[in-house]
C-alpha cells in the first residue's frame, strides 16, 4: 500500500503540468481568435465608413442635381414659382444638414435619401404642372394667333369690301355726272347779233347741251361758266361772283338756274362785262360740284 501511494504521489506533478499547458494552449487560441475577430471587426467598420462616405458623396451630388433642376424650372405662375422657391430652400437646408452630419451610417443615409426622394416627387409634380401650363399657353397662343389672323383676314376683307363699295359709289357718282357737250363761245353786239370780231362785241354767250343721264338726280340746280381771257384772267361782272368747287371759292363769269330732267337740255349763258379782246379764250362749265365740260375758242 505504501508503495502504491508513493507511485500516485510521484505522478501528480506530472498531471498538474499537463493541465497547465492545456490551459495555456486554450488561452493562446482564444487570444488568436479574439485578435482575428477584432481585425475582421475593425476592417468591416472601416469598410462601412468608406461605403457611407461614398454614399454621402453620391447623395450630395444628387441633392446638387435637384437644386440645379429646381433653378432651371421657369414658369409664369406666381403660385408655382413661390412653391418652387420653398422647395429650393428645403434642398439647400438638406444639403447643409448632410454636410454637417457627423454620424454618417447607412440608417442616416437612408433617412436623407428618403427625404430627397420626397422632394424629387414634389418636383416631378410641379414639372407636370408646368408642362400642362406650357401646353395650355402654347394652345392659347396658337388660338390667339389664329384669332388675330382671322380678325386680320376679316379686316382685310372688310377693307376690300369697303374699297369696292367706295369704288362702286365713286363709279355711281361719276356715272351720275351730267356732262356738257357741244360747247360754243360766241361774241355778240348790243343787239345780240353775232359779230366776227371781239372789238365789236358787247357781251359773250356760251351755248352747250347738258347730256341725258338716267343716273343723275333730276331737278333744279345752278350751272356756272368760267371764261378765261387771253390774258389769263377770268372774266367776271362782279367781285362777289363766286361759287364752291372742291373746297375752294372760284370766280364765275355767268350763272343760270336750270331744271334738269335726265334728258338733253340746251343751255345758254351770257357774260355781260368788259375785258373782251381778241385772242384765245378758255371756257369751263360747272354743275353739281364738278367741271362737266371745257373748250377753247379764238375771237378775232
Secondary structure, DSSP 8 states (H G I E B T S, - for coil): -HHHHHHHHHHHHHHHHHHHHHHHHHHHHHHHHHHHHHHHHHHHHHHHHHHHHHHHHHHHHHHHHHHHHHHH---S-HHHHHHHHHHHHHHHHHHHHHHT-----HHHHHHHHHHHHHHHHHHHHHHHHHHHHHHHHHHHHHHHHHHHHHHHHHHHHHHHHHHHHHHHHHHHHHHT---EEEEEEEEE-TTS-B-SSGGG-SEEEEEEEE---TTS--EEEEEEEEEE-TTS-B--S-TT-EEEETTEEEE-SEEEEEEE-SS-EEEEEEEESS---SEEEEEEEEETTEEEEEEEEEE-
